[in-house]
Amino acid sequence: MEPNLIPTLDPNPLPAPYWVFKLLLVATFFLHILAMNFMLGGAVLALIAKWRSKNPETNKRLFFDVAKKLPVLLPATITLGIAPLLFLQVLYGQFFYTSSIIVAWPWFLVLVFLTVAYYGFYYVSFQGGQEPARAGNVMLLSVVLIFLIGFVYSNNLTLSQTPGRWGAKYFANPAGWNLNLSEPTLIPRFLHFFTAAVAVGGLLLVLIALVRWKRDTEYARHIFQFGGKAFMYATMAQFVVGIWFLASLPRDLRLLFLGDNALATALLAIGVAGAIGAIFLMAEALRRENVRLAAYYVSGIAGAVILSMSVMRDMLRDAYLKPYFHPEQFVVKTQWSVFPLFLLLFLAGVILWFVMLKRYGLFGGAKTAQETSAEAPVLTGAMR
Ligand code: HEM
């Protein structure tokens, strides 16, 4: 018989009801994945633009334009990742800690990859249009490292929800040099995240185009077309990758989304319908050159689709863990003295984050040469 490797439940009581942690886990994961998509997808599209032979000057500008935003988007991804990490540990610590120990070395390498990728993004953003060839290579290295980080996350999280596999994996290599490559859902699941990142990266370009439309129409039109098409093609590809992911799930879990569970089925239907609607709307926006239609409506629909997929992902985890995870066993002792304060600070933190995005012009594009020279005397005057 397989030994039971699942640690016992932490006897410390939960400081707030179970559903509060669950809600916060899904909500903060949604924010994390949104920031990650902007960052990784934006960087991938910047690289593709740089390698395109058409319009080399405009594409070079696009590359450095996005590159300037990456040192903001990467820490946003990290900060917004810490929140779900805390909630994950509170609710699923028994599973997540154990799988993290089994994949210890790749898991630890995430920190190394992250640090190197971060330096890379800073290096490129400080180039300010200089040495584009070297900047492109450094950016590529950072993107590969970020890609690997996401892959390690998918390895760890898929392993955390299949405790039946832990024993064999751990005893095969107790030193922690493990991944979860034999998991049939791993590749389609990770590709599903990656393809979504490219689509949302396209939306980042659309948002930049929206801000630049009046002042710099030619450039804005270019990035709108490029970003809008990237969104459309990546979302179309998602139908293949998504079906592959669904097909790779164990039969009973797959059927949850195909009629066995009303909420899971409804969420999948919302996701699929939303994706189809977003593709058609983006095509229409591109045809009519209506950047507002794309920036407001397509982004809104895409946000709703990602939210419903985040809930589906959580339901899938609970379905995997059903034989082992019993939330009714949690002891709850709500700390009423700090709980409202926590919620208040949490909300304030999210609002502050949006204010910062606006203030530091995250969606604004690079300045045109005329704007830079028009500002120069003012700056020089101020420095004097
Ligand atoms: C910067 C590069 C990063 C990328 C590309 C990335 C990507 C991802 C992806 C693709 C997933 C979903 C994996 C799956 O379910 O199969 C994920 C989940 C998660 N990430 Fe990140 N991540 C990054 C950094 C971080 C950091 C630095 C943290 C924490 C400090 C973090 C915290 C989390 C947590 C807690 C989850 C799981 C949430 C849950 O299971 O509900 N991530 N990440």
Boltz pocket constraint, residues with backbone or C-beta under 6 A from the ligand:
constraints:
  - pocket:
      binder: B
      contacts: [[A, 25], [A, 29], [A, 32], [A, 36], [A, 40], [A, 74], [A, 77], [A, 78], [A, 79], [A, 80], [A, 81], [A, 82], [A, 84], [A, 85], [A, 86], [A, 88], [A, 114], [A, 146], [A, 147], [A, 149], [A, 150], [A, 151], [A, 153], [A, 154], [A, 155], [A, 157], [A, 158], [A, 189], [A, 190], [A, 193]]
      max_distance: 6.0
